[in-house]
Amino acid sequence: MHTISLPFSQTVASVAGAGVVCHLLFNRLEPRRLEALFALLIVPPAILVYGLQVSRHAGGVDGGGGGRGGGLWGAVAATYGVYYASLLASLLTYRLSPFHPLARYPGPLLCKVSKIWLTALSMGGKQHIYYYDLHQKYGDVIRVGPNELSFRHVNAVQPMMGTQDGLPKAEWWDGRKPQKLTFRPIFRLRNPEEHARRRRSWNRAFSSPMLKEYETMVETRVAQMVDLISSKKGEVLDLSKWLGWFAYDIMNDVIFSTGGNAMETEDKDEMLEFIANCQPTALFLSHLPWAAAFYRWIPGIGGHLRNYRTYAARRAIERKQSGSTRKDVFYHLVRFPRYLLTVVTLILEKIDEPGVETAPVALQQVIVDGAPGITAGAETTSTSLSNIFWLLLKHPQTLARLREEVDDPQWNITEMAAQARMPYLNAVINEALRLYPAVLSGSPRAPLVGSGGQAVGSDFLPEGTTALVHTYSLQRDPRNFSPFSEVFIPERWLPTEDQLKLEPALFGNHEVIHNTAAFIPFSIGPANCVGRNLANQEMRMLICALVSKFDMEFEPGFDPSTWERDLLDFYVIGINFTRHVACLADD
């Protein structure tokens, strides 16, 4: 029997060609499932091993293994080596070539060839500074990944996030969802119609009548925090921790009616640390969505997310079993006359809380929607409050002006309606959110699958391109906010006459630019922060209570500059809690 074989050089060329074809298939299909990855990365070179071994023997090429087994393993190594090398060469050549659809956009070479560079850098928590520096160097539109752009222009806000033509969430969000999970959290939905359907329940839960219902919850937690801090008169407190516990307890109340006792126990279960530990993992998987298929086997990566999902399921099941005592967010997520809930164990159970919907919903959907709401609400509000108090303590004159307004008898600071009208209070909050938005680097978006792409101003985003408006850079751009866009100046949010009264030299001698279209700390459009009004309620009420009840100062020896240095961008701001401490005493 005769074996027909190609010359060795042609066989190697065939293996290399297969690697190029593999890149073309990846570029076209963008597979994510393990089966597809196995079929493209493992199977073809395994098939080609035989041909390479035959051609090596026919051409008299030494296997280098000292025998039949050595020849086989040599062929395996050579085949896979050539296959992967050609795949990598093809990929790098394309990403750096003028034929790439994003070739005209400037950016670092390492960002253009792979997301691994930005992912590694982001694990240090400073991606917002990296993006900011890149925009300062390259301009308004920069290439921060092989298929990813970052915008720093107000004209990109409406096309990317607006109500009419806004882009849906990007593939960036896929890494945060286990591949075998049936339901996506609403925060990660990429289908606009499905998002709109699911968002209706959340809109009801955060409507004006429901915010009035939640007012009592917020008042109760504010009073609890004031009492607990008063009981520690004379002690040095880590205020940022207390603010985290406060926000966590409120979000448990709002979403699941109860379950939060972090303030009372001083977080003995270390839930805030537990949640914070999940953020780097989630960011890692967002930058590299394909890694989600392997995350459970990556050392130091899988454990935190698995623990968090277990916690999420437990909280939702506990709330479901306890029934409704008041209308929390969970109530709105499960408002159905009679329906089945699919539990994680696939045991079907019935719930009969009254409602208005007609279609059945699964408990797993409530789990993936409800518990992340605690994280989203607690993390963003607590970090915003921490930044506000750091700025107030760093700027004593601002704190004095705020206290003067809080103490003014014309304002009933116990009423949320009055707090919403207090000009200086809201100016302080807005200015803090301008400089330090809770989501520093924005929300990645992408053209709808099947759309072919979408224009963002004068730029065109091909399908498969991820893009974001970099909030941190946009809101510090002097073209949007001047004078001194990098400086904390709450007075810029006041009417002109008040600006000139409080800071005549500043506003009388400099051009004033105040472009509120570039102020997007809660995002905008159909995928904006649904809890933004609740967050503002929490912040206003707590700030009024603490400023009116206590004197505050940094702990002696504390360097305020370390606070900004220790801010971490893991999509939501992370804070090194050991850095921000304040002395509080009854006023």
C-alpha positions in Angstrom: 0.0 0.0 0.0 1.4 3.3 -1.1 1.0 6.5 1.0 0.7 9.7 -1.0 2.3 12.7 0.8 3.0 16.3 0.0 6.6 17.6 0.2 7.4 18.7 3.7 7.5 22.4 2.8 4.0 22.2 1.3 2.7 20.4 4.3 4.0 23.1 6.6 2.4 25.7 4.3 -0.9 23.9 4.5 -0.7 23.9 8.3 0.1 27.7 8.2 -2.8 28.2 5.7 -5.1 26.4 8.1 -4.1 28.9 10.8 -5.0 31.8 8.6 -8.3 30.3 7.8 -8.9 29.8 11.5 -8.3 33.6 12.0 -10.8 34.4 9.2 -13.4 32.2 10.8 -12.8 33.8 14.2 -13.1 37.2 12.7 -16.3 36.3 10.9 -18.1 34.2 13.5 -16.5 35.4 16.8 -17.3 32.1 18.6 -17.5 32.0 22.4 -18.8 28.5 23.2 -16.3 25.9 24.4 -17.4 23.5 21.7 -16.7 26.0 18.9 -13.3 27.0 20.5 -12.3 23.4 20.7 -13.4 22.8 17.0 -11.3 25.7 15.7 -8.2 25.6 18.0 -7.7 21.9 18.7 -9.3 19.8 16.0 -7.7 21.2 12.8 -4.0 20.8 13.9 -4.8 17.4 15.4 -6.0 16.3 11.9 -3.0 17.9 10.2 -0.5 16.1 12.5 -0.7 12.9 10.5 0.0 14.7 7.2 3.0 16.5 8.7 4.4 13.3 10.2 4.1 11.4 6.9 5.8 14.2 5.0 8.6 14.5 7.5 9.4 10.8 7.1 9.0 11.0 3.3 11.3 14.0 3.1 13.9 12.5 5.5 13.3 15.0 8.2 14.4 13.7 11.6 11.7 13.6 14.2 14.2 14.4 16.9 12.6 12.0 19.4 14.8 9.0 19.0 12.1 6.7 17.8 8.5 6.3 16.6 7.0 8.0 19.7 9.5 10.9 19.4 8.6 11.4 15.8 4.9 11.6 16.7 5.4 14.1 19.4 7.7 16.1 17.3 5.0 16.3 14.6 2.4 17.3 17.2 4.6 20.1 18.5 5.5 21.3 15.0 1.9 21.2 13.7 0.4 23.0 16.7 3.4 25.5 16.7 3.0 26.4 13.0 -0.8 26.5 13.3 -0.9 28.9 16.3 2.0 31.0 14.9 0.3 31.5 11.6 -3.0 32.3 13.4 -1.3 34.8 15.6 0.7 36.3 12.7 -2.5 36.7 10.6 -4.4 38.3 13.5 -1.6 40.8 14.3 -1.1 41.7 10.6 -4.8 42.4 10.1 -5.2 44.4 13.3 -2.2 46.6 12.3 -3.0 46.8 8.6 -4.6 49.7 6.8 -7.5 47.3 5.9 -8.7 47.2 9.5 -11.9 49.3 9.8 -10.5 51.2 12.8 -7.0 51.7 11.2 -7.4 55.5 11.0 -7.9 56.0 14.7 -4.8 56.7 16.9 -3.9 54.8 20.0 -1.1 52.7 21.5 0.3 49.9 19.5 -0.3 47.4 22.3 -4.0 48.3 22.5 -4.4 47.9 18.8 -3.1 44.3 18.7 -4.8 42.9 21.8 -7.1 43.6 24.7 -4.8 41.7 27.0 -2.6 44.8 27.6 -5.5 47.0 28.7 -7.0 44.1 30.8 -3.7 43.7 32.6 -3.4 47.5 33.2 -7.0 47.7 34.4 -6.4 45.1 37.1 -4.5 47.9 38.9 -7.7 50.0 39.1 -6.4 52.9 37.1 -7.9 52.5 33.7 -9.8 55.8 34.0 -6.4 57.6 34.3 -5.0 55.6 31.4 -8.0 56.6 29.1 -7.7 60.2 30.3 -4.0 60.4 29.5 -4.6 58.8 26.1 -7.3 61.3 25.2 -5.0 64.1 26.3 -2.3 62.7 24.0 -4.3 61.5 20.9 -7.6 63.5 20.9 -11.3 63.0 21.1 -11.6 59.5 19.5 -9.0 56.9 20.3 -8.5 53.2 19.7 -8.2 51.4 23.0 -8.6 47.8 21.7 -8.5 45.9 18.4 -12.2 46.7 17.9 -12.8 49.3 20.5 -13.0 53.1 20.6 -13.3 55.7 23.3 -14.9 59.1 22.7 -14.3 62.3 24.6 -16.7 64.6 22.7 -20.2 65.7 23.8 -21.5 65.2 20.2 -21.1 61.4 20.8 -23.4 61.3 23.8 -26.8 61.4 22.1 -25.9 59.1 19.2 -24.4 56.5 21.5 -26.7 56.6 24.5 -29.7 58.7 23.5 -33.4 57.7 23.3 -33.7 57.8 19.5 -30.7 56.1 18.0 -28.7 55.0 21.1 -26.6 51.9 20.9 -27.3 48.8 22.9 -24.9 47.3 25.4 -21.7 45.8 23.9 -20.2 42.4 24.0 -18.1 43.8 26.9 -21.1 42.8 29.2 -21.1 39.1 28.0 -18.2 38.2 30.2 -20.3 39.0 33.3 -22.9 36.3 32.5 -22.2 32.6 33.0 -22.7 31.0 29.6 -25.1 28.4 31.0 -27.3 31.0 32.7 -30.7 31.3 31.0 -31.3 34.9 31.9 -29.2 38.0 31.6 -29.4 40.6 34.3 -31.2 43.7 32.9 -28.0 45.7 33.3 -26.4 43.4 30.7 -29.1 43.0 28.2 -28.0 43.7 24.6 -31.4 43.3 22.8 -33.2 46.7 22.9 -36.7 45.1 22.8 -36.0 42.7 25.6 -34.4 45.5 27.6 -37.4 47.7 27.2 -39.7 44.9 28.3 -37.7 44.1 31.4 -37.1 47.8 32.2 -40.8 48.4 32.6 -40.8 46.6 35.9 -37.8 48.6 37.1 -39.4 51.9 36.0 -42.5 51.1 38.1 -40.3 50.2 41.0 -38.6 53.6 40.9 -41.5 55.7 39.8 -42.4 58.9 41.8 -45.1 57.2 43.9 -42.7 54.4 44.8 -39.9 56.9 45.7 -42.4 58.4 48.2 -42.8 54.8 49.6 -39.0 54.5 49.9 -38.7 57.8 51.7 -39.5 56.3 55.0 -36.9 53.6 54.5 -34.3 56.2 53.8 -35.3 58.3 56.8 -35.1 55.3 59.1 -31.6 54.4 57.9 -30.4 58.0 58.1 -31.7 58.3 61.7 -30.0 54.9 62.5 -26.7 56.1 61.2 -26.9 59.4 63.1 -27.7 57.5 66.3 -24.9 55.0 65.9 -22.3 57.7 65.1 -23.5 59.7 68.1 -22.9 56.7 70.3 -19.3 56.8 69.3 -18.7 60.4 70.3 -15.0 61.3 70.4 -13.9 58.2 68.5 -12.1 58.3 65.2 -14.3 56.7 62.6 -13.7 55.4 59.1 -16.5 57.4 57.5 -16.2 55.7 54.1 -16.9 52.4 55.7 -20.0 53.7 57.4 -21.2 55.3 54.2 -20.8 51.9 52.5 -22.8 50.1 55.2 -25.5 52.8 55.0 -25.9 52.4 51.3 -25.9 48.6 51.5 -28.6 48.5 54.1 -30.8 50.9 52.2 -30.5 48.9 49.0 -31.4 45.7 50.8 -34.5 47.5 52.2 -35.5 48.9 48.8 -35.0 45.7 46.8 -35.8 42.9 49.3 -37.6 44.8 52.1 -35.0 43.7 54.7 -31.8 41.8 55.2 -29.3 44.6 55.6 -27.8 45.1 59.1 -24.3 46.2 58.1 -24.5 49.4 60.1 -25.7 47.7 63.3 -23.1 45.0 63.2 -20.4 47.1 61.6 -20.5 44.6 58.7 -19.4 41.6 60.8 -20.1 39.4 57.7 -17.7 41.6 55.6 -20.3 41.9 52.8 -18.8 45.2 51.5 -15.4 43.6 51.2 -17.0 40.5 49.6 -18.7 42.7 47.0 -15.6 44.7 46.4 -13.6 41.6 45.8 -15.9 40.7 42.9 -15.3 43.9 41.0 -11.8 43.1 39.6 -13.0 39.7 38.5 -16.0 41.1 36.7 -13.9 43.7 35.0 -11.3 41.1 33.9 -14.1 39.0 32.3 -15.7 42.1 30.7 -12.5 43.1 28.9 -12.0 39.4 27.8 -15.5 38.0 27.3 -14.1 34.8 25.8 -12.4 34.1 29.1 -15.9 33.7 30.7 -15.9 30.1 29.4 -12.8 29.3 31.5 -13.1 31.6 34.5 -14.0 28.9 37.0 -10.6 27.3 36.3 -8.6 30.5 36.4 -6.8 30.7 39.8 -8.0 33.6 41.9 -10.8 34.5 39.4 -13.7 32.2 39.7 -14.2 31.9 43.5 -15.5 35.4 44.2 -18.1 35.4 41.4 -19.4 31.9 42.3 -19.8 33.1 45.9 -21.6 36.2 44.8 -24.0 34.3 42.7 -24.8 32.0 45.6 -25.4 35.0 47.8 -27.7 36.5 45.1 -29.8 33.3 44.9 -30.1 33.1 48.6 -31.3 36.7 49.0 -34.0 36.3 46.3 -35.3 33.0 47.6 -35.4 34.3 51.2 -37.5 37.3 50.0 -39.8 35.1 47.9 -40.4 32.8 50.9 -41.2 35.7 53.3 -43.9 37.2 51.1 -44.7 40.9 50.7 -45.1 43.2 53.6 -44.5 46.3 51.5 -43.9 47.2 47.9 -40.2 46.9 47.4 -38.4 46.4 44.0 -38.8 42.6 44.3 -42.6 43.1 44.4 -42.5 44.9 41.1 -40.2 42.3 39.5 -42.6 39.5 40.3 -46.0 41.2 39.9 -48.1 38.3 38.4 -51.6 37.0 39.3 -50.5 33.3 39.3 -47.4 32.0 37.8 -44.5 29.5 38.1 -41.1 30.4 39.3 -38.2 28.2 38.2 -35.8 27.9 41.2 -32.1 27.2 40.8 -32.9 23.5 41.7 -35.5 23.5 39.0 -38.2 22.8 41.6 -41.4 24.6 40.5 -43.2 26.6 43.1 -46.1 29.0 43.0 -46.4 32.6 44.1 -49.6 34.6 44.3 -48.5 38.1 45.0 -51.1 40.3 43.1 -50.0 42.1 40.0 -50.8 43.3 36.5 -48.6 41.2 34.2 -49.8 38.1 32.4 -46.7 36.1 31.4 -44.9 33.8 33.7 -41.5 34.8 35.0 -38.7 32.7 36.4 -37.2 33.2 39.9 -33.8 32.9 38.2 -34.6 36.1 36.3 -35.5 37.8 39.6 -32.2 36.6 41.1 -30.1 37.9 38.2 -31.9 41.2 38.3 -32.5 41.8 42.0 -29.3 41.0 43.8 -27.0 42.9 41.3 -29.3 45.9 42.0 -28.0 45.9 45.6 -24.4 46.0 44.3 -25.1 48.7 41.7 -27.0 50.9 44.1 -24.9 50.4 47.1 -21.5 50.7 45.4 -22.3 53.8 43.4 -24.1 55.7 46.2 -21.5 54.9 48.9 -18.5 55.9 46.7 -20.2 59.1 45.6 -21.0 60.0 49.3 -17.4 59.2 50.2 -16.1 61.4 47.5 -18.4 64.2 48.6 -17.3 64.2 52.2 -13.7 63.9 51.2 -14.1 67.0 49.0 -16.0 68.9 51.8 -13.3 68.1 54.4 -10.7 69.1 51.9 -12.4 72.4 51.2 -13.5 74.0 54.5 -15.0 77.1 52.9 -17.3 74.9 50.8 -18.3 72.9 53.9 -19.0 76.2 55.8 -21.2 77.5 52.9 -23.1 74.2 52.8 -23.6 74.3 56.6 -25.0 77.8 56.3 -27.6 76.7 53.9 -28.4 73.5 55.9 -28.9 75.7 59.0 -31.0 78.3 57.2 -34.6 78.0 58.7 -36.1 78.6 55.2 -35.2 75.0 54.4 -36.9 72.1 56.2 -34.0 69.7 55.8 -36.1 66.7 57.0 -38.2 66.9 53.9 -36.9 65.4 50.6 -38.9 67.9 48.5 -37.1 70.8 50.3 -33.7 69.1 49.9 -34.2 68.8 46.2 -34.6 72.6 46.0 -31.5 73.5 48.1 -29.2 75.2 45.5 -25.8 74.8 47.2 -26.5 71.3 48.5 -27.3 70.1 44.9 -24.4 72.1 43.5 -22.0 70.2 45.9 -23.4 66.9 44.8 -23.3 67.7 41.1 -19.8 69.0 41.2 -18.6 65.9 43.1 -20.3 63.7 40.5 -18.8 65.7 37.7 -15.2 65.2 38.9 -15.7 61.6 40.2 -18.7 59.9 38.5 -19.4 56.6 40.1 -18.8 54.9 36.8 -15.6 56.6 35.7 -15.1 55.0 32.3 -18.6 54.9 31.0 -20.8 52.1 29.7 -19.5 50.2 26.6 -22.0 50.1 23.7 -22.0 48.5 20.2 -24.1 48.6 17.1 -27.0 46.3 17.1 -26.2 42.8 15.7 -27.3 42.6 12.1 -27.4 46.4 11.7 -24.2 46.6 9.7 -23.0 49.5 11.9 -24.0 52.9 13.0 -22.8 56.5 12.7 -21.7 58.4 15.8 -21.4 62.0 14.5 -18.8 62.0 11.8 -17.5 58.6 12.8 -18.9 55.2 11.7 -18.9 52.2 14.0 -18.8 48.9 12.0 -20.8 46.1 13.5 -18.7 44.3 16.1 -17.1 47.5 17.3 -17.3 48.4 21.0 -17.4 52.1 21.9 -17.8 54.2 25.0 -18.1 57.8 26.0 -15.3 58.2 28.7 -17.2 60.0 31.4 -14.2 61.0 33.5 -12.5 62.7 30.5 -15.7 64.2 29.1 -16.7 65.9 32.4 -13.2 67.3 33.0 -12.9 68.7 29.4 -12.5 72.5 29.6 -14.6 72.8 26.5 -17.5 71.7 28.6 -16.8 73.1 32.0 -14.7 76.2 32.7 -13.0 77.9 34.4 -10.6 75.3 36.0 -12.4 72.1 34.9 -10.1 69.9 37.1 -11.0 71.9 40.3 -13.9 71.3 42.7 -16.0 74.5 42.4 -19.6 73.9 43.3 -20.5 77.5 42.6 -20.3 76.8 38.9 -23.7 75.1 39.3 -25.3 78.2 40.8 -27.1 81.1 38.9 -24.8 83.9 37.6 -25.7 86.4 40.3 -24.8 83.9 43.0 -21.6 83.0 41.3 -20.5 86.7 41.2 -21.6 87.1 44.8 -19.7 84.2 46.2 -16.7 84.1 43.9 -16.5 87.5 42.0 -12.8 87.2 41.1 -13.2 83.7 39.7 -16.4 84.1 37.7 -15.8 87.8 36.9 -12.4 87.4 35.3 -12.7 84.1 33.5 -14.9 82.8 30.6 -17.6 80.6 32.1 -18.5 77.4 30.2 -21.2 75.2 31.6 -22.4 72.5 29.2 -24.8 70.3 31.1 -25.1 68.0 28.0 -21.7 66.8 29.0 -22.8 65.9 32.5 -23.8 62.2 32.4 -22.9 60.7 35.8 -26.0 58.5 35.6 -25.7 57.9 31.8 -28.7 58.9 29.7 -31.3 57.3 27.5 -33.2 54.0 27.9 -30.3 52.3 29.6 -29.5 55.0 32.1 -29.4 54.5 35.9 -32.9 53.6 36.9 -32.2 54.4 40.5 -30.7 57.8 40.0 -33.5 59.7 41.8 -33.3 57.3 44.8 -29.5 57.9 44.9 -30.0 61.6 44.9 -32.6 61.3 47.7 -30.2 59.2 49.8 -27.3 61.6 49.3 -29.2 64.7 50.0 -30.8 63.4 53.2 -27.7 61.9 54.6 -25.5 65.0 53.8 -28.0 67.3 55.5 -28.2 65.0 58.6 -24.5 64.7 59.1 -23.6 68.3 58.3 -26.3 69.6 60.7 -25.5 67.1 63.5 -21.7 66.8 63.5 -18.4 68.7 63.1 -16.0 66.8 60.9 -12.3 66.9 60.2 -9.6 64.6 58.9 -7.8 62.5 61.4 -4.5 64.2 62.4 -1.7 63.1 60.1 -4.0 62.0 57.3 -2.8 63.2 53.9 -6.0 64.1 51.8 -4.1 63.6 48.5 -3.8 59.9 49.1 -7.6 59.6 48.7 -7.6 60.4 45.1 -4.5 58.3 44.5 -6.3 55.3 46.0 -9.5 55.6 43.9 -9.9 52.4 41.8 -11.8 52.0 38.6 -13.3 48.6 38.4 -16.2 49.8 36.3 -17.7 51.1 39.6 -15.3 53.1 41.7 -13.6 51.2 44.3 -12.2 52.8 47.5 -9.4 51.7 49.8 -11.5 52.0 53.0 -8.5 52.3 55.2 -7.6 55.7 53.8 -10.6 58.0 54.5 -11.1 58.5 58.2 -12.7 61.5 59.9 -13.2 62.7 63.5 -16.8 63.4 64.3 -18.3 65.0 67.4 -21.7 66.4 68.2 -22.2 69.9 66.8 
